[in-house]
Amino acid sequence: MDAALEQCLRRNGKSLSEQPFRDMMEGMRADAVNNRIVENMDDLELYSYQVAGTVGCMLLPILNADMDRAREPAIALGKAIQLINILRDAKPDAALGRVYLPQDMLTSESVSNEDILTLKSSDGYRRVVQKVADRAHDLLMEAEIGKSSLPGLGPVFVQIIIELYRGYLVKLEQMNYDNLNAEGERVKISTLQKIGASAKALFVILSPVK
């Protein structure tokens, strides 16, 4: 672990936990391996926690959040973001020789890594993408339900992120989950759609619960 980080953790030991930092470094080490294989959805979710869910765990003490209530929603949000970014980046990842979709799901649909690396889409491939997208959707829901555990403007910022990433899921659905043939390098939404997502988030936050 970096000496400066260790010093920071020693100074703030009562509020900052060392574990999320170690978990993130483990995820980075795993990702540095050539021809890295993601065996199944559990493997993918572990990686998503390590490189993104940990960020929420690091931020919660700084936000003075209730760790018992906020930890799982924060992890869910980070994992959802990472899963969606993996789906958005399938094309550039293929150019780098990387496949992050679970191998067992691809095998069950008769999809090979070579198919993905050569940008060969199929009905089976799109079904795998949809299953991962559905899991990301569920995680966004979990994060949305738990956002009230954050103090101050935390729920507003979380809702904006949730609506933005729901926008990416809608875009994937409109593309029939064919992210290998996305225009440009990655799946994107327009600036107008981003503004709309932010406006929707504010409406959700400000609307009274019925």
Secondary structure, DSSP 4 states (H G I P E B T S, - for coil): --HHHHHHHHHTTTT--SHHHHHHHHHHHHHTSTT----SHHHHHHHHIIIIIHHHHHHHHHTT--HHHHHHHHHHHHHHHHHHHHHHTHHHHHHTT---S-HHHHHHTT--HHHHHTT---HHHHHHHHHHHHHHHHHHHHHHHHGGGS-TTHHHHHHHHHHHHHHHHHHHHHTTT-GGG-SSSS----HHHHHHHHHHHHHHHHSPP-
